[in-house]
Amino acid sequence: MRRSLRHTTAAALAAGLVLTLTACAEAEDAVKNKVKDEASKAVDNTLNKEYEVTYEVTGKGVDSIEFANGQGDATNPTLETVNKPQLPWTKTVTLRGVMAPTVIPTGLDLAGADFTCKVTHEGKVIAEKKSTGNVAAGPCIAISPIAANKLP
């Protein structure tokens, strides 16, 4: 009788252990799935969050201005070109997520081009560059304020 009681007790303990381990594994899987879902939502929110920047080019001798216009995506943004712009030139655009705010004025002027470009976000200059010379290019490229706020 004692032997069968021990076998029954051992079997019950083994069954309980199996059920406990199964429940723990299911709980662990549920937590992992929840973390994955939350991380995926956070990434989607970051990539889709919109923000505005203002591009500004001042000075003289600018032949063209290329700028990220908010179309495309972060890895393949669409650049729009303005030829023979009237200076000072400003343009406010809406970008998304980690798209890099970019404005690239270029000039070819024998008398010497002399210009400055700026990118501002919420009143703060986040990129600025001065260019001078007969052939000048002054790319102002900033880190997305969305990405910058996520960096440690």
Biotite code that builds the C-alpha atoms (Angstrom):
import biotite.structure as struc

atoms = struc.array([
    struc.Atom([0.000, 0.000, 0.000], chain_id="A", res_id=1, res_name="MET", atom_name="CA", element="C"),
    struc.Atom([2.820, 2.354, 0.856], chain_id="A", res_id=2, res_name="ARG", atom_name="CA", element="C"),
    struc.Atom([4.469, 1.651, -2.437], chain_id="A", res_id=3, res_name="ARG", atom_name="CA", element="C"),
    struc.Atom([1.342, 2.513, -4.457], chain_id="A", res_id=4, res_name="SER", atom_name="CA", element="C"),
    struc.Atom([0.832, 5.651, -2.332], chain_id="A", res_id=5, res_name="LEU", atom_name="CA", element="C"),
    struc.Atom([4.394, 6.725, -3.148], chain_id="A", res_id=6, res_name="ARG", atom_name="CA", element="C"),
    struc.Atom([3.820, 6.010, -6.850], chain_id="A", res_id=7, res_name="HIS", atom_name="CA", element="C"),
    struc.Atom([0.552, 7.929, -6.809], chain_id="A", res_id=8, res_name="THR", atom_name="CA", element="C"),
    struc.Atom([2.139, 10.856, -4.952], chain_id="A", res_id=9, res_name="THR", atom_name="CA", element="C"),
    struc.Atom([5.114, 10.882, -7.318], chain_id="A", res_id=10, res_name="ALA", atom_name="CA", element="C"),
    struc.Atom([2.791, 10.767, -10.331], chain_id="A", res_id=11, res_name="ALA", atom_name="CA", element="C"),
    struc.Atom([0.691, 13.626, -8.927], chain_id="A", res_id=12, res_name="ALA", atom_name="CA", element="C"),
    struc.Atom([3.800, 15.688, -8.237], chain_id="A", res_id=13, res_name="LEU", atom_name="CA", element="C"),
    struc.Atom([5.128, 14.992, -11.740], chain_id="A", res_id=14, res_name="ALA", atom_name="CA", element="C"),
    struc.Atom([1.786, 15.975, -13.280], chain_id="A", res_id=15, res_name="ALA", atom_name="CA", element="C"),
    struc.Atom([1.732, 19.157, -11.190], chain_id="A", res_id=16, res_name="GLY", atom_name="CA", element="C"),
    struc.Atom([5.272, 19.993, -12.260], chain_id="A", res_id=17, res_name="LEU", atom_name="CA", element="C"),
    struc.Atom([4.397, 19.459, -15.932], chain_id="A", res_id=18, res_name="VAL", atom_name="CA", element="C"),
    struc.Atom([1.318, 21.705, -15.593], chain_id="A", res_id=19, res_name="LEU", atom_name="CA", element="C"),
    struc.Atom([3.348, 24.375, -13.784], chain_id="A", res_id=20, res_name="THR", atom_name="CA", element="C"),
    struc.Atom([6.110, 24.326, -16.388], chain_id="A", res_id=21, res_name="LEU", atom_name="CA", element="C"),
    struc.Atom([3.540, 24.481, -19.197], chain_id="A", res_id=22, res_name="THR", atom_name="CA", element="C"),
    struc.Atom([1.806, 27.446, -17.539], chain_id="A", res_id=23, res_name="ALA", atom_name="CA", element="C"),
    struc.Atom([5.161, 29.202, -17.051], chain_id="A", res_id=24, res_name="CYS", atom_name="CA", element="C"),
    struc.Atom([6.109, 28.641, -20.688], chain_id="A", res_id=25, res_name="ALA", atom_name="CA", element="C"),
    struc.Atom([2.723, 29.992, -21.837], chain_id="A", res_id=26, res_name="GLU", atom_name="CA", element="C"),
    struc.Atom([3.108, 33.031, -19.552], chain_id="A", res_id=27, res_name="ALA", atom_name="CA", element="C"),
    struc.Atom([6.626, 33.620, -20.885], chain_id="A", res_id=28, res_name="GLU", atom_name="CA", element="C"),
    struc.Atom([5.357, 33.398, -24.480], chain_id="A", res_id=29, res_name="ASP", atom_name="CA", element="C"),
    struc.Atom([2.537, 35.828, -23.670], chain_id="A", res_id=30, res_name="ALA", atom_name="CA", element="C"),
    struc.Atom([5.022, 38.319, -22.187], chain_id="A", res_id=31, res_name="VAL", atom_name="CA", element="C"),
    struc.Atom([7.363, 37.975, -25.185], chain_id="A", res_id=32, res_name="LYS", atom_name="CA", element="C"),
    struc.Atom([4.458, 38.551, -27.603], chain_id="A", res_id=33, res_name="ASN", atom_name="CA", element="C"),
    struc.Atom([3.303, 41.595, -25.614], chain_id="A", res_id=34, res_name="LYS", atom_name="CA", element="C"),
    struc.Atom([6.830, 43.070, -25.681], chain_id="A", res_id=35, res_name="VAL", atom_name="CA", element="C"),
    struc.Atom([7.090, 42.433, -29.439], chain_id="A", res_id=36, res_name="LYS", atom_name="CA", element="C"),
    struc.Atom([3.697, 44.081, -30.031], chain_id="A", res_id=37, res_name="ASP", atom_name="CA", element="C"),
    struc.Atom([4.589, 47.127, -27.924], chain_id="A", res_id=38, res_name="GLU", atom_name="CA", element="C"),
    struc.Atom([7.992, 47.469, -29.611], chain_id="A", res_id=39, res_name="ALA", atom_name="CA", element="C"),
    struc.Atom([6.378, 47.191, -33.040], chain_id="A", res_id=40, res_name="SER", atom_name="CA", element="C"),
    struc.Atom([3.839, 49.901, -32.135], chain_id="A", res_id=41, res_name="LYS", atom_name="CA", element="C"),
    struc.Atom([6.613, 52.164, -30.828], chain_id="A", res_id=42, res_name="ALA", atom_name="CA", element="C"),
    struc.Atom([8.611, 51.750, -34.048], chain_id="A", res_id=43, res_name="VAL", atom_name="CA", element="C"),
    struc.Atom([5.516, 52.391, -36.183], chain_id="A", res_id=44, res_name="ASP", atom_name="CA", element="C"),
    struc.Atom([4.689, 55.509, -34.149], chain_id="A", res_id=45, res_name="ASN", atom_name="CA", element="C"),
    struc.Atom([8.250, 56.802, -34.501], chain_id="A", res_id=46, res_name="THR", atom_name="CA", element="C"),
    struc.Atom([8.401, 56.145, -38.243], chain_id="A", res_id=47, res_name="LEU", atom_name="CA", element="C"),
    struc.Atom([5.009, 57.753, -38.889], chain_id="A", res_id=48, res_name="ASN", atom_name="CA", element="C"),
    struc.Atom([5.157, 60.728, -36.517], chain_id="A", res_id=49, res_name="LYS", atom_name="CA", element="C"),
    struc.Atom([5.118, 63.981, -38.478], chain_id="A", res_id=50, res_name="GLU", atom_name="CA", element="C"),
    struc.Atom([7.114, 67.111, -37.734], chain_id="A", res_id=51, res_name="TYR", atom_name="CA", element="C"),
    struc.Atom([7.691, 70.429, -39.483], chain_id="A", res_id=52, res_name="GLU", atom_name="CA", element="C"),
    struc.Atom([10.969, 72.079, -40.381], chain_id="A", res_id=53, res_name="VAL", atom_name="CA", element="C"),
    struc.Atom([11.698, 75.339, -42.104], chain_id="A", res_id=54, res_name="THR", atom_name="CA", element="C"),
    struc.Atom([14.515, 75.630, -44.602], chain_id="A", res_id=55, res_name="TYR", atom_name="CA", element="C"),
    struc.Atom([16.108, 79.032, -45.128], chain_id="A", res_id=56, res_name="GLU", atom_name="CA", element="C"),
    struc.Atom([18.753, 80.184, -47.610], chain_id="A", res_id=57, res_name="VAL", atom_name="CA", element="C"),
    struc.Atom([20.151, 83.717, -47.506], chain_id="A", res_id=58, res_name="THR", atom_name="CA", element="C"),
    struc.Atom([22.992, 85.485, -49.285], chain_id="A", res_id=59, res_name="GLY", atom_name="CA", element="C"),
    struc.Atom([23.896, 85.761, -52.979], chain_id="A", res_id=60, res_name="LYS", atom_name="CA", element="C"),
    struc.Atom([24.945, 83.640, -55.924], chain_id="A", res_id=61, res_name="GLY", atom_name="CA", element="C"),
    struc.Atom([22.616, 80.652, -55.417], chain_id="A", res_id=62, res_name="VAL", atom_name="CA", element="C"),
    struc.Atom([21.719, 78.900, -58.670], chain_id="A", res_id=63, res_name="ASP", atom_name="CA", element="C"),
    struc.Atom([19.564, 76.109, -57.247], chain_id="A", res_id=64, res_name="SER", atom_name="CA", element="C"),
    struc.Atom([18.233, 74.698, -54.013], chain_id="A", res_id=65, res_name="ILE", atom_name="CA", element="C"),
    struc.Atom([17.408, 71.032, -53.474], chain_id="A", res_id=66, res_name="GLU", atom_name="CA", element="C"),
    struc.Atom([15.421, 70.021, -50.414], chain_id="A", res_id=67, res_name="PHE", atom_name="CA", element="C"),
    struc.Atom([13.711, 67.000, -48.879], chain_id="A", res_id=68, res_name="ALA", atom_name="CA", element="C"),
    struc.Atom([10.031, 67.688, -49.431], chain_id="A", res_id=69, res_name="ASN", atom_name="CA", element="C"),
    struc.Atom([8.517, 64.996, -47.191], chain_id="A", res_id=70, res_name="GLY", atom_name="CA", element="C"),
    struc.Atom([7.766, 62.516, -49.950], chain_id="A", res_id=71, res_name="GLN", atom_name="CA", element="C"),
    struc.Atom([9.387, 59.098, -50.199], chain_id="A", res_id=72, res_name="GLY", atom_name="CA", element="C"),
    struc.Atom([10.787, 57.548, -47.042], chain_id="A", res_id=73, res_name="ASP", atom_name="CA", element="C"),
    struc.Atom([13.797, 57.903, -44.776], chain_id="A", res_id=74, res_name="ALA", atom_name="CA", element="C"),
    struc.Atom([16.018, 55.691, -46.917], chain_id="A", res_id=75, res_name="THR", atom_name="CA", element="C"),
    struc.Atom([14.864, 57.156, -50.226], chain_id="A", res_id=76, res_name="ASN", atom_name="CA", element="C"),
    struc.Atom([13.575, 60.710, -49.720], chain_id="A", res_id=77, res_name="PRO", atom_name="CA", element="C"),
    struc.Atom([12.272, 62.751, -52.615], chain_id="A", res_id=78, res_name="THR", atom_name="CA", element="C"),
    struc.Atom([14.300, 65.885, -53.292], chain_id="A", res_id=79, res_name="LEU", atom_name="CA", element="C"),
    struc.Atom([12.627, 68.847, -54.936], chain_id="A", res_id=80, res_name="GLU", atom_name="CA", element="C"),
    struc.Atom([14.634, 71.474, -56.842], chain_id="A", res_id=81, res_name="THR", atom_name="CA", element="C"),
    struc.Atom([14.107, 75.214, -57.120], chain_id="A", res_id=82, res_name="VAL", atom_name="CA", element="C"),
    struc.Atom([16.171, 76.833, -59.895], chain_id="A", res_id=83, res_name="ASN", atom_name="CA", element="C"),
    struc.Atom([17.262, 80.487, -59.718], chain_id="A", res_id=84, res_name="LYS", atom_name="CA", element="C"),
    struc.Atom([15.564, 81.091, -56.351], chain_id="A", res_id=85, res_name="PRO", atom_name="CA", element="C"),
    struc.Atom([14.772, 84.577, -55.105], chain_id="A", res_id=86, res_name="GLN", atom_name="CA", element="C"),
    struc.Atom([16.819, 85.145, -51.913], chain_id="A", res_id=87, res_name="LEU", atom_name="CA", element="C"),
    struc.Atom([16.108, 85.105, -49.054], chain_id="A", res_id=88, res_name="PRO", atom_name="CA", element="C"),
    struc.Atom([14.293, 81.826, -49.652], chain_id="A", res_id=89, res_name="TRP", atom_name="CA", element="C"),
    struc.Atom([12.268, 79.890, -47.064], chain_id="A", res_id=90, res_name="THR", atom_name="CA", element="C"),
    struc.Atom([10.183, 76.761, -47.255], chain_id="A", res_id=91, res_name="LYS", atom_name="CA", element="C"),
    struc.Atom([8.324, 74.903, -44.499], chain_id="A", res_id=92, res_name="THR", atom_name="CA", element="C"),
    struc.Atom([7.796, 71.194, -45.065], chain_id="A", res_id=93, res_name="VAL", atom_name="CA", element="C"),
    struc.Atom([6.299, 68.309, -43.134], chain_id="A", res_id=94, res_name="THR", atom_name="CA", element="C"),
    struc.Atom([8.567, 65.292, -42.737], chain_id="A", res_id=95, res_name="LEU", atom_name="CA", element="C"),
    struc.Atom([7.957, 61.931, -41.046], chain_id="A", res_id=96, res_name="ARG", atom_name="CA", element="C"),
    struc.Atom([9.801, 59.868, -38.509], chain_id="A", res_id=97, res_name="GLY", atom_name="CA", element="C"),
    struc.Atom([13.515, 59.573, -39.084], chain_id="A", res_id=98, res_name="VAL", atom_name="CA", element="C"),
    struc.Atom([13.575, 61.443, -42.415], chain_id="A", res_id=99, res_name="MET", atom_name="CA", element="C"),
    struc.Atom([16.595, 63.737, -42.347], chain_id="A", res_id=100, res_name="ALA", atom_name="CA", element="C"),
    struc.Atom([15.773, 67.415, -42.887], chain_id="A", res_id=101, res_name="PRO", atom_name="CA", element="C"),
    struc.Atom([17.926, 68.363, -45.884], chain_id="A", res_id=102, res_name="THR", atom_name="CA", element="C"),
    struc.Atom([18.441, 71.550, -47.884], chain_id="A", res_id=103, res_name="VAL", atom_name="CA", element="C"),
    struc.Atom([21.280, 71.866, -50.425], chain_id="A", res_id=104, res_name="ILE", atom_name="CA", element="C"),
    struc.Atom([21.894, 75.240, -52.052], chain_id="A", res_id=105, res_name="PRO", atom_name="CA", element="C"),
    struc.Atom([24.509, 75.389, -54.820], chain_id="A", res_id=106, res_name="THR", atom_name="CA", element="C"),
    struc.Atom([26.039, 78.301, -56.637], chain_id="A", res_id=107, res_name="GLY", atom_name="CA", element="C"),
    struc.Atom([28.360, 78.999, -59.526], chain_id="A", res_id=108, res_name="LEU", atom_name="CA", element="C"),
    struc.Atom([29.296, 82.668, -59.529], chain_id="A", res_id=109, res_name="ASP", atom_name="CA", element="C"),
    struc.Atom([32.541, 84.123, -60.913], chain_id="A", res_id=110, res_name="LEU", atom_name="CA", element="C"),
    struc.Atom([32.151, 87.087, -58.577], chain_id="A", res_id=111, res_name="ALA", atom_name="CA", element="C"),
    struc.Atom([31.848, 84.623, -55.703], chain_id="A", res_id=112, res_name="GLY", atom_name="CA", element="C"),
    struc.Atom([28.808, 82.998, -54.198], chain_id="A", res_id=113, res_name="ALA", atom_name="CA", element="C"),
    struc.Atom([28.216, 83.713, -50.517], chain_id="A", res_id=114, res_name="ASP", atom_name="CA", element="C"),
    struc.Atom([25.262, 82.090, -48.818], chain_id="A", res_id=115, res_name="PHE", atom_name="CA", element="C"),
    struc.Atom([24.032, 80.434, -45.642], chain_id="A", res_id=116, res_name="THR", atom_name="CA", element="C"),
    struc.Atom([21.470, 77.686, -45.223], chain_id="A", res_id=117, res_name="CYS", atom_name="CA", element="C"),
    struc.Atom([19.568, 76.822, -42.047], chain_id="A", res_id=118, res_name="LYS", atom_name="CA", element="C"),
    struc.Atom([17.141, 74.179, -40.914], chain_id="A", res_id=119, res_name="VAL", atom_name="CA", element="C"),
    struc.Atom([14.911, 75.115, -37.981], chain_id="A", res_id=120, res_name="THR", atom_name="CA", element="C"),
    struc.Atom([12.516, 73.010, -35.947], chain_id="A", res_id=121, res_name="HIS", atom_name="CA", element="C"),
    struc.Atom([10.200, 74.567, -33.374], chain_id="A", res_id=122, res_name="GLU", atom_name="CA", element="C"),
    struc.Atom([12.205, 77.783, -33.501], chain_id="A", res_id=123, res_name="GLY", atom_name="CA", element="C"),
    struc.Atom([15.586, 76.107, -32.902], chain_id="A", res_id=124, res_name="LYS", atom_name="CA", element="C"),
    struc.Atom([18.322, 75.930, -35.543], chain_id="A", res_id=125, res_name="VAL", atom_name="CA", element="C"),
    struc.Atom([19.190, 72.243, -35.952], chain_id="A", res_id=126, res_name="ILE", atom_name="CA", element="C"),
    struc.Atom([21.603, 72.669, -38.895], chain_id="A", res_id=127, res_name="ALA", atom_name="CA", element="C"),
    struc.Atom([23.431, 75.641, -40.387], chain_id="A", res_id=128, res_name="GLU", atom_name="CA", element="C"),
    struc.Atom([26.185, 76.017, -42.971], chain_id="A", res_id=129, res_name="LYS", atom_name="CA", element="C"),
    struc.Atom([27.884, 78.950, -44.667], chain_id="A", res_id=130, res_name="LYS", atom_name="CA", element="C"),
    struc.Atom([29.391, 78.545, -48.138], chain_id="A", res_id=131, res_name="SER", atom_name="CA", element="C"),
    struc.Atom([31.531, 80.883, -50.216], chain_id="A", res_id=132, res_name="THR", atom_name="CA", element="C"),
    struc.Atom([33.498, 80.691, -53.430], chain_id="A", res_id=133, res_name="GLY", atom_name="CA", element="C"),
    struc.Atom([33.178, 80.655, -57.186], chain_id="A", res_id=134, res_name="ASN", atom_name="CA", element="C"),
    struc.Atom([31.669, 77.181, -56.941], chain_id="A", res_id=135, res_name="VAL", atom_name="CA", element="C"),
    struc.Atom([29.856, 76.577, -53.669], chain_id="A", res_id=136, res_name="ALA", atom_name="CA", element="C"),
    struc.Atom([27.573, 73.958, -52.216], chain_id="A", res_id=137, res_name="ALA", atom_name="CA", element="C"),
    struc.Atom([26.259, 74.155, -48.689], chain_id="A", res_id=138, res_name="GLY", atom_name="CA", element="C"),
    struc.Atom([24.330, 71.096, -47.632], chain_id="A", res_id=139, res_name="PRO", atom_name="CA", element="C"),
    struc.Atom([22.426, 71.535, -44.383], chain_id="A", res_id=140, res_name="CYS", atom_name="CA", element="C"),
    struc.Atom([21.484, 68.055, -43.209], chain_id="A", res_id=141, res_name="ILE", atom_name="CA", element="C"),
    struc.Atom([20.154, 67.443, -39.716], chain_id="A", res_id=142, res_name="ALA", atom_name="CA", element="C"),
    struc.Atom([19.174, 64.434, -37.662], chain_id="A", res_id=143, res_name="ILE", atom_name="CA", element="C"),
    struc.Atom([15.426, 64.068, -37.486], chain_id="A", res_id=144, res_name="SER", atom_name="CA", element="C"),
    struc.Atom([14.180, 65.644, -34.250], chain_id="A", res_id=145, res_name="PRO", atom_name="CA", element="C"),
    struc.Atom([12.069, 62.504, -33.784], chain_id="A", res_id=146, res_name="ILE", atom_name="CA", element="C"),
    struc.Atom([15.183, 60.305, -33.917], chain_id="A", res_id=147, res_name="ALA", atom_name="CA", element="C"),
    struc.Atom([17.233, 62.773, -31.871], chain_id="A", res_id=148, res_name="ALA", atom_name="CA", element="C"),
    struc.Atom([14.636, 62.624, -29.077], chain_id="A", res_id=149, res_name="ASN", atom_name="CA", element="C"),
    struc.Atom([14.847, 58.808, -29.056], chain_id="A", res_id=150, res_name="LYS", atom_name="CA", element="C"),
    struc.Atom([18.653, 58.667, -28.781], chain_id="A", res_id=151, res_name="LEU", atom_name="CA", element="C"),
    struc.Atom([20.129, 58.226, -25.299], chain_id="A", res_id=152, res_name="PRO", atom_name="CA", element="C"),
])
